[in-house]
Amino acid sequence: MGDMQIVAVASKKVEPQYVEMMVPLYSYGCERKVKKTLSHLKGIYSVTVEYEQQKVTVWGICNKHDVLSTMRSKRKEARFWKPEDNVEMHEDEAEPSPPSVTRKDFKFNKPSLALMKARSLSWKAWRKFQKIPDFVHLPSMFLNLGFLSVHSQLQVGFYKDTCSSVEFIVKEEVTRAIVKDRGLAAALMRMHFHDCFVRGCDASVLLDSTPAGMAEKDSFANNPSLRGYEVIDRAKARLEAVCKGIVSCSDIVAFAARDSIQMAGGLGYDVHAGRRDGRTSLASEIIGNLPSPTFNVDQLTQMFANKASHKRKCGTSMQDPSLDPKYAAKLKQQCPQGSTDPSIVVPMTSTPSIADSGYYADILANRGLFTSDHTLLTSQGTANHVAENARNPIKWKAKFAAAIVKMGQLDVLTGTEGEIRANCRGTHVDWLQFHKVIDHRMEVRSGRGSSMTKGDDRLAIRNRHPRLVLVPPRSSPVVARAPFAASAFSLGDCGFIFAANWTVIH
């Protein structure tokens, strides 16, 4: 992410007058844009710009996704080479070597394109989603999945010969994220659970919705409470840079869940890897696969449910007589009668950011928030488990880790099944089809050649390496003005992000 360069080369035929770069800043939301203009470039032989921005939204700037914190590069500067009088420039010289130069350094901001994808183009409104700070507590009696079908092709050390740094990279990204936001430990664990219980552990929860249908991540059970996508994206981007096309998104989710548990004080465990990514994600499949907070013991046992973090919407003023009075009074303060604020989050345990057995102690003290909490005491069998877990936190941690290992092997894809996504938010097919539904003037080209359609008066796009190139719709802002061209991705009314390798084509 930190080493992307933008290169503009002037030929004898064309003298560039200026380059205009629109750099959107999203620290304060979608509406703020900052324009950086490099003027007085006439006669400049070559321009190489390396620049960086600390925060930028690269996934749907006008969509609902996170503001991404990009990695800081060690080097930020712009280099301007002015040709000597005796330097001869040829029309057919695509990328001449720079002559002796006078160097001047500038600092710029740079949005990362490492996670950019065609399907990120979106017409949806920007939506900030709330943070869920509570750690996910998974009652281990409901995660005793020993009789479920698990896949024998998964193995510890699956990437030792093909991408040995995978676990280190994922752990580094998870650690960075949780240091900044402790609630992400719960979020990443919950993501693993929501992924595995719908269609198996195939990273289907990471796929974006398409015009053809709503994906799992946008269902009522996941939106807006499920978060942490940007952590997976950053890990995937780094892995694609060092091990292109090797590590699946579903394995990254499994590694991230393990690391988040460790960061929250839980026990570590070996992750069996070798999963492949699914190509389907349907919000309609959430119903019947994820437990409701209103489930009773029989329903929870049948679904092998865990106890996850959920937003608590304010309901009626009737108090459950089984609730601890002090806890009930605290809930009334946090969720006052008549409130319709959907962003209210009620901590579910006394240790919301720690992976411990405090959840069970709260249940014994009648501080269970949901029906699915209190119902654990209505059955003798589950009540005994609650008491045992509350008394033996170390034993619970071991049981919890073993349960997550088994959960991570549910209905996985291996071998030649599924695919290894290049980007966790979309399948390979989405890359090639998305341009058809956005704008009739948008085309896809691979390799050299213009991507312009007839009649479009803006710049053509040429990519000097075979890869996907998009021309934004006519109504969208343009990254570069003539005579420059750029690989540009339109992101609706709130701006755009541009790609590398600018080339003069007229």
C-alpha positions in Angstrom: 0.0 0.0 0.0 2.7 2.4 0.8 4.8 2.1 -2.3 2.4 3.0 -5.1 3.7 5.5 -7.5 2.0 7.8 -10.0 4.2 8.5 -13.0 3.5 11.1 -15.7 5.7 11.3 -18.8 5.6 14.2 -21.2 6.5 13.7 -24.8 7.6 16.2 -27.4 4.2 16.2 -28.9 2.4 17.4 -25.8 3.4 19.9 -23.2 1.5 19.4 -19.9 0.2 22.5 -18.3 -0.9 21.2 -15.0 -2.0 18.1 -13.2 -5.0 18.3 -10.9 -5.3 15.7 -8.1 -8.5 15.5 -6.1 -7.6 13.8 -2.8 -10.7 13.1 -0.6 -10.2 13.3 3.1 -12.6 11.3 5.1 -11.5 11.9 8.7 -14.6 14.1 9.0 -16.9 12.2 6.7 -17.9 11.9 3.1 -18.5 15.5 2.4 -14.9 16.9 2.8 -12.6 16.9 -0.2 -9.2 18.6 -0.6 -7.8 19.5 -3.9 -4.1 19.3 -4.5 -2.9 21.0 -7.7 0.5 20.8 -9.2 0.9 23.8 -11.5 3.6 25.2 -13.7 4.6 21.8 -15.0 5.2 23.0 -18.5 8.3 21.5 -20.0 8.8 19.1 -17.1 10.4 15.9 -18.4 9.1 13.4 -15.8 7.1 13.5 -12.6 7.1 10.8 -10.0 4.8 11.3 -7.0 4.9 9.3 -3.9 2.3 10.3 -1.3 0.3 9.0 1.6 -2.8 9.7 3.6 -3.3 8.5 7.2 -7.0 7.8 6.8 -9.1 7.3 3.7 -12.2 5.3 2.9 -11.4 3.0 0.0 -14.4 0.7 0.3 -17.4 2.6 -0.9 -16.6 6.2 0.1 -20.4 6.8 -0.2 -21.2 3.4 1.2 -21.6 2.1 4.7 -18.1 0.7 5.1 -15.3 1.7 7.4 -12.9 4.5 7.3 -9.7 2.7 6.6 -6.5 3.6 8.4 -3.7 3.1 5.9 -0.2 2.0 6.8 2.3 4.8 6.9 5.1 4.6 4.4 8.7 5.5 5.4 9.1 7.8 2.4 6.8 10.7 1.3 8.0 13.0 -1.4 7.5 14.2 -4.9 10.4 14.4 -7.3 10.4 16.8 -10.2 13.0 16.5 -13.0 13.5 19.4 -15.3 15.2 18.5 -18.6 18.5 20.1 -19.5 18.5 22.2 -22.7 20.5 19.6 -24.5 18.1 16.8 -23.7 16.2 15.6 -26.8 12.8 14.1 -26.3 11.3 11.7 -28.9 7.7 11.1 -29.7 8.1 7.4 -29.6 10.0 7.4 -26.3 7.3 6.0 -23.9 9.3 6.4 -20.7 12.7 8.1 -21.2 15.4 7.9 -18.5 15.6 11.1 -16.4 18.5 13.4 -17.2 20.6 15.1 -14.6 18.1 16.9 -12.5 17.5 19.5 -9.9 15.5 17.8 -7.2 12.9 19.4 -5.0 11.0 17.5 -2.4 7.3 18.0 -1.4 5.0 16.1 0.9 1.6 14.8 -0.2 -1.2 12.7 1.1 -2.0 9.4 -0.5 -5.1 7.2 -0.4 -4.3 3.6 -0.8 -5.6 1.6 -3.8 -4.4 -1.8 -2.4 -8.0 -2.7 -1.4 -9.8 -1.0 -4.3 -12.2 -3.1 -6.3 -14.7 -2.4 -9.1 -17.6 -3.5 -6.9 -16.8 -0.8 -4.5 -18.4 1.7 -6.8 -21.6 2.5 -5.1 -24.7 4.7 -5.2 -25.6 4.1 -1.6 -25.4 6.8 1.0 -22.6 7.0 3.5 -23.6 5.4 6.8 -21.6 5.4 10.0 -22.1 2.2 11.9 -21.9 1.8 15.7 -19.2 0.1 17.6 -20.1 -2.9 19.7 -17.6 -3.0 22.7 -18.8 -6.2 24.4 -16.6 -9.3 24.0 -18.3 -12.2 22.4 -19.1 -14.9 25.0 -19.8 -18.3 23.5 -21.3 -20.7 26.1 -19.2 -23.8 25.4 -22.0 -26.2 26.1 -23.7 -25.0 22.9 -20.5 -25.2 20.9 -19.8 -28.8 21.7 -19.8 -29.6 18.0 -18.1 -33.0 18.2 -20.7 -34.8 16.1 -20.8 -32.2 13.3 -19.1 -32.8 10.0 -15.6 -31.3 9.9 -13.2 -31.4 7.0 -10.1 -33.6 7.2 -8.2 -31.7 4.5 -7.6 -28.7 6.8 -4.3 -28.9 8.5 -2.0 -26.9 10.8 0.8 -25.3 8.9 -1.0 -25.4 5.6 0.9 -22.4 4.3 4.4 -23.3 5.6 5.7 -23.9 2.1 3.7 -21.4 0.1 3.3 -18.4 2.4 5.1 -18.9 5.7 4.5 -15.4 6.9 0.7 -15.5 6.8 0.0 -15.9 10.5 2.6 -13.3 11.4 1.0 -10.7 9.0 -2.5 -11.4 10.2 -1.5 -11.2 13.8 0.3 -7.9 13.2 -2.8 -6.4 11.6 -5.1 -7.7 14.3 -2.8 -6.4 17.1 -2.6 -2.9 15.5 -6.4 -2.8 15.2 -7.2 -4.0 18.8 -4.6 -1.6 20.3 -6.6 1.3 18.8 -10.0 -0.2 19.5 -10.4 -3.0 22.1 -13.9 -3.7 20.9 -12.5 -5.2 17.7 -11.5 -8.3 19.6 -15.2 -9.2 20.0 -16.0 -8.0 16.5 -13.5 -10.3 14.8 -14.6 -13.3 16.9 -18.2 -12.6 16.1 -17.4 -12.3 12.4 -15.9 -15.8 12.5 -19.0 -17.2 14.1 -21.4 -15.4 11.8 -19.4 -16.7 8.8 -19.2 -20.3 9.8 -22.9 -20.7 10.8 -24.1 -19.5 7.4 -22.9 -21.7 4.5 -19.9 -22.8 6.5 -16.6 -21.1 7.0 -16.2 -19.7 3.4 -15.9 -15.9 4.0 -19.4 -15.4 2.6 -20.0 -12.8 5.3 -17.3 -10.6 3.7 -18.9 -10.3 0.3 -20.6 -7.0 -0.6 -24.2 -6.9 -1.8 -24.8 -6.6 -5.6 -27.6 -5.3 -7.7 -28.7 -8.9 -8.0 -29.3 -9.3 -4.3 -28.5 -8.5 -0.7 -25.5 -10.2 0.9 -25.1 -11.5 4.4 -23.3 -8.5 5.7 -26.3 -6.3 5.0 -28.8 -8.4 6.7 -30.5 -7.3 10.0 -28.3 -9.7 12.0 -25.0 -8.1 10.7 -25.8 -4.6 9.7 -24.7 -2.3 11.4 -23.4 -4.4 14.3 -20.9 -6.6 12.5 -17.6 -4.8 12.0 -13.9 -5.4 11.6 -13.9 -5.8 7.8 -11.1 -3.3 7.4 -8.8 -5.5 9.5 -9.4 -8.4 7.1 -8.9 -6.1 4.1 -5.6 -4.8 5.3 -4.3 -8.3 6.1 -5.4 -9.6 2.7 -3.8 -6.6 0.9 -0.4 -7.4 2.5 -0.7 -11.1 1.8 -1.5 -10.5 -1.8 1.6 -8.4 -2.0 3.9 -11.2 -0.8 1.9 -14.3 -1.6 -0.4 -13.4 -4.5 -3.4 -15.7 -4.9 -2.4 -18.1 -2.1 -4.2 -17.3 1.1 -8.0 -17.4 1.3 -10.1 -14.8 3.0 -11.8 -17.6 5.1 -8.4 -18.6 6.5 -7.6 -15.0 7.3 -10.9 -14.7 9.2 -10.0 -17.9 11.2 -6.5 -16.6 12.0 -7.9 -13.2 13.0 -10.4 -14.7 15.4 -7.7 -16.8 17.1 -5.5 -13.7 17.5 -8.3 -11.6 18.8 -9.1 -14.2 21.5 -5.5 -14.1 22.5 -5.4 -10.3 22.6 -8.5 -10.4 24.8 -6.8 -12.7 27.3 -8.0 -16.1 26.0 -6.0 -19.2 25.2 -4.2 -19.5 21.9 -4.7 -22.5 19.7 -3.5 -23.9 16.4 -5.6 -23.0 13.4 -6.3 -25.7 10.8 -6.0 -23.9 7.5 -6.7 -24.8 3.8 -10.2 -23.3 3.5 -11.3 -21.8 0.2 -13.7 -18.9 -0.4 -17.3 -19.3 -1.4 -18.9 -17.4 -4.3 -22.3 -16.9 -2.8 -23.7 -14.7 0.0 -27.4 -14.3 0.6 -29.0 -12.3 3.4 -32.0 -14.6 3.2 -29.9 -17.5 4.6 -29.3 -15.7 7.9 -32.8 -16.7 9.1 -32.6 -20.2 10.6 -28.8 -20.2 10.8 -28.0 -17.6 13.4 -29.6 -17.7 16.8 -31.9 -15.0 18.1 -31.4 -13.4 21.5 -35.0 -14.5 22.3 -34.2 -18.2 21.9 -34.9 -20.6 24.8 -32.6 -23.5 25.8 -34.2 -26.0 23.4 -33.8 -23.6 20.5 -30.2 -22.7 21.4 -29.2 -26.3 21.9 -30.7 -27.3 18.6 -28.8 -24.6 16.7 -25.5 -25.0 18.7 -25.8 -21.3 19.3 -23.3 -19.1 21.0 -23.9 -15.9 22.9 -22.8 -13.0 20.8 -22.8 -9.2 21.1 -26.0 -7.6 19.9 -27.4 -4.2 20.0 -30.2 -3.9 22.5 -33.2 -1.9 21.2 -35.3 -0.2 23.9 -38.5 -2.0 24.4 -41.3 -1.8 26.9 -41.2 -0.4 30.5 -42.1 -3.8 32.0 -39.2 -5.1 34.1 -38.4 -8.8 34.2 -38.9 -9.8 37.9 -36.0 -12.2 37.6 -33.5 -9.5 36.9 -31.1 -8.3 39.6 -32.7 -5.0 40.8 -29.4 -3.0 40.6 -28.8 -4.3 37.1 -32.3 -3.5 36.1 -31.9 0.1 37.4 -28.7 0.4 35.3 -30.4 -0.8 32.2 -33.2 1.8 32.7 -30.5 4.5 32.7 -28.8 3.2 29.6 -32.0 2.5 27.8 -34.6 5.0 29.0 -38.3 4.4 28.4 -39.6 5.7 25.1 -36.1 5.9 23.5 -35.9 5.0 19.8 -32.2 5.5 19.4 -30.9 2.4 17.6 -27.3 3.2 18.5 -27.6 2.5 22.2 -25.3 -0.3 23.2 -25.7 -2.0 26.6 -22.6 -3.8 28.0 -23.5 -7.4 28.6 -20.9 -8.4 31.1 -18.7 -6.8 33.8 -15.6 -7.4 31.6 -16.9 -6.5 28.1 -13.4 -6.5 26.5 -11.9 -9.6 28.1 -12.3 -13.2 27.0 -13.2 -14.7 30.4 -16.0 -16.6 32.2 -17.5 -13.4 33.7 -20.5 -13.9 31.5 -21.5 -17.0 33.5 -21.0 -15.2 36.8 -23.4 -12.6 35.6 -26.0 -15.2 34.6 -25.8 -16.7 38.1 -26.3 -13.2 39.6 -29.4 -12.7 37.4 -27.7 -10.2 35.2 -28.6 -11.9 31.9 -29.6 -9.3 29.3 -31.5 -11.5 26.8 -33.9 -14.3 27.1 -31.2 -16.6 25.7 -29.1 -15.6 28.8 -31.6 -16.2 31.6 -32.9 -19.4 30.0 -29.6 -21.1 30.7 -30.7 -21.3 34.4 -34.1 -22.9 33.6 -32.6 -26.3 32.7 -30.7 -28.3 35.3 -28.2 -29.5 32.7 -27.3 -26.0 31.4 -27.4 -24.5 34.9 -24.7 -27.0 36.0 -22.6 -25.9 33.0 -23.1 -22.2 33.9 -22.0 -22.9 37.5 -19.0 -24.9 36.4 -17.8 -22.3 33.9 -18.1 -19.6 36.5 -16.1 -21.6 39.1 -13.3 -22.7 36.7 -12.3 -19.9 34.3 -9.2 -21.7 33.1 -11.1 -24.8 32.3 -13.6 -22.7 30.4 -10.9 -21.0 28.3 -9.7 -24.4 27.2 -13.2 -25.6 26.4 -13.8 -22.4 24.5 -10.7 -22.7 22.4 -11.5 -26.3 21.5 -15.0 -25.3 20.5 -13.8 -22.5 18.2 -11.4 -25.0 16.5 -14.3 -27.3 15.7 -16.5 -24.4 14.7 -13.8 -23.2 12.2 -14.1 -26.5 10.4 -17.8 -26.5 9.7 -18.8 -27.1 6.0 -15.5 -25.7 4.6 -14.5 -25.7 1.0 -11.2 -27.3 0.1 -9.2 -28.6 -2.8 -10.7 -27.2 -6.0 -13.9 -26.1 -4.5 -14.7 -22.4 -4.4 -11.9 -19.9 -5.1 -9.1 -17.9 -3.6 -10.4 -14.3 -3.9 -8.1 -11.5 -4.9 -10.2 -9.2 -2.8 -12.3 -10.4 0.1 -15.3 -8.2 -0.7 -16.0 -9.6 -4.1 -15.6 -12.7 -6.3 -13.6 -12.8 -9.5 -16.8 -12.9 -11.5 -17.9 -9.6 -9.9 -14.8 -7.8 -11.2 -15.8 -8.6 -14.8 -19.5 -8.0 -14.6 -19.9 -5.0 -12.4 -19.2 -2.4 -15.1 -22.3 -3.6 -17.1 -24.7 -2.4 -14.4 -23.3 1.0 -13.5 -23.0 3.0 -16.7 -23.2 2.2 -20.4 -20.1 4.3 -21.0 -18.0 2.2 -18.6 -15.8 -0.4 -20.3 -13.2 -2.9 -19.3 -9.9 -3.3 -21.1 -6.9 -5.5 -20.3 -3.5 -4.4 -21.4 -2.6 -1.5 -23.7 -5.2 0.5 -25.6 -7.9 3.1 -24.9 -10.8 2.4 -22.6 -12.7 5.4 -23.9 -16.1 4.9 -25.6 -17.1 6.8 -28.6 -18.3 10.3 -27.9 -16.9 10.6 -24.4 -14.8 13.8 -24.3 -12.7 12.9 -21.2 -9.4 11.2 -21.0 -8.9 7.7 -22.1 -7.2 5.2 -19.8 -4.2 3.2 -20.6 -2.7 0.6 -18.3 0.8 -0.4 -19.1 0.3 -3.7 -17.3 -2.5 -6.2 -18.1 -5.1 -5.6 -15.4 -8.6 -4.3 -15.0 -9.2 -0.7 -16.0 -12.4 1.3 -15.6 -13.5 4.5 -17.2 -15.8 6.4 -14.7 -19.2 7.6 -15.8 -19.4 11.0 -17.5 -21.1 12.6 -14.5 -18.3 11.7 -12.1 -15.3 14.0 -11.4 -12.1 13.2 -13.2 -8.7 12.7 -11.7 -6.5 14.2 -14.3 -7.0 16.9 -17.0 -5.6 16.7 -20.5 -3.1 15.8 -21.6 -2.7 13.2 -18.8 -4.5 10.0 -18.3 -5.1 7.9 -15.3 -6.6 4.6 -14.1 -9.5 6.2 -12.3 -12.2 4.7 -10.1 -15.4 6.8 -9.7 -16.8 6.7 -6.2 -20.0 8.7 -6.8 -20.6 12.3 -5.6 -18.1 12.2 -2.8 -14.9 11.8 -4.8 -12.7 9.2 -6.3 -9.4 7.4 -5.9 -6.9 7.1 -8.7 -4.5 4.4 -9.7 -0.9 4.2 -10.7 1.0 4.7 -14.1 -0.2 7.8 -15.7 0.8 7.9 -19.4 0.5 10.6 -22.1 -1.7 9.0 -24.8 -2.4 11.9 -27.2 
